């Protein structure tokens, strides 16, 4: 094919402004890794049975009777690792196990109706 030697460059005739031509495709930036910290808020209401009206005792009863989100994540990870033993090449389970790592929990317990 003859190349166009006009002032628009050495493009084939009529192709200088063709948006599908490789030389007219946009340049995409390279991907970069960024360290971020994400904070998610979870709330759940409970009914806690306690022999005390002291707020700290009620909080302790809650902690003993219920799982925190971090407890749930750790339980999920253990179960997934068990599944991974029977299917060690399962990429989805490997990804889920990895997603369970690195979580921290800042638990704040508020008692709504102390008499």
C-alpha positions in Angstrom: 0.0 0.0 0.0 1.3 3.5 -0.8 1.7 5.8 2.1 0.5 9.3 2.0 3.4 11.7 2.2 1.2 14.8 2.8 1.7 17.2 5.7 -0.6 15.1 7.9 2.1 12.4 8.1 2.9 9.1 6.5 -0.6 7.6 6.9 -2.4 5.6 4.3 -4.8 7.9 2.3 -7.9 8.7 4.4 -6.6 7.1 7.5 -5.0 10.0 9.4 -8.2 10.6 11.4 -9.5 7.0 11.6 -10.4 6.5 15.3 -9.9 2.7 14.9 -6.3 3.0 13.6 -3.7 1.8 16.2 -1.9 5.1 16.0 -5.1 7.0 16.9 -6.0 4.8 20.0 -5.8 6.5 23.3 -2.9 5.7 25.5 -4.0 4.1 28.8 -2.1 4.9 32.0 -0.2 2.1 33.6 -1.9 0.6 36.6 -0.3 1.5 40.0 -0.7 0.0 43.4 -2.0 2.2 46.2 -2.1 1.5 49.9 -5.5 2.4 51.3 -7.3 1.9 54.6 -11.1 1.4 54.3 -13.4 1.7 57.2 -16.8 -0.1 57.1 -19.4 0.3 59.7 -21.6 -2.6 60.7 -24.4 -2.4 63.3 -26.5 -5.1 64.8 -29.1 -5.0 67.6 -29.1 -7.7 70.2 -31.2 -8.7 73.2 -28.8 -9.7 75.9 -29.9 -11.5 79.0 -27.8 -10.4 82.0 -28.1 -10.8 85.7 -26.6 -7.3 86.2 -27.7 -3.8 85.4 -24.1 -2.7 85.2 -23.2 -1.6 81.7 -19.8 -3.3 81.7 -21.3 -6.6 82.9 -23.9 -6.4 80.1 -21.2 -5.8 77.5 -19.3 -8.8 78.8 -22.4 -11.0 78.6 -22.8 -9.8 75.0 -19.2 -10.6 74.1 -19.6 -14.1 75.7 -22.9 -14.9 73.9 -22.4 -13.5 70.4 -19.7 -13.3 67.7 -18.1 -10.1 66.6 -17.6 -9.4 62.9 -13.9 -10.4 63.3 -15.0 -13.7 65.0 -17.2 -14.4 62.0 -14.5 -13.6 59.5 -12.1 -15.9 61.4 -14.7 -18.7 61.4 -15.3 -18.2 57.7 -11.5 -18.5 57.1 -11.3 -21.7 59.0 -14.1 -23.3 57.1 -12.7 -22.1 53.7 -9.3 -23.6 54.6 -11.0 -26.9 55.3 -12.7 -26.7 51.8 -9.3 -25.8 50.3 -7.8 -29.0 51.7 -10.2 -31.1 49.5 -9.8 -28.7 46.5 -6.4 -27.1 46.7 -6.6 -25.6 43.2 -9.9 -23.7 43.7 -9.0 -20.1 42.9 -12.2 -18.7 44.3 -11.7 -20.3 47.7 -8.1 -19.1 47.7 -9.2 -15.6 47.0 -11.8 -15.7 49.8 -9.2 -17.0 52.3 -6.9 -14.1 51.3 -9.8 -11.6 51.7 -10.2 -12.8 55.3 -6.7 -11.6 56.2 -5.8 -8.2 57.6 -9.1 -7.2 59.2 -9.1 -5.3 62.5 -12.1 -4.6 64.6 -12.8 -1.5 66.7 -15.9 -2.7 68.5 -18.0 -0.2 70.4 -21.0 -1.5 72.3 -23.8 0.8 73.3 -26.4 -0.2 75.8 -29.8 1.3 74.7 -32.0 0.9 77.7 -30.4 0.6 81.1 -32.9 1.2 83.8 
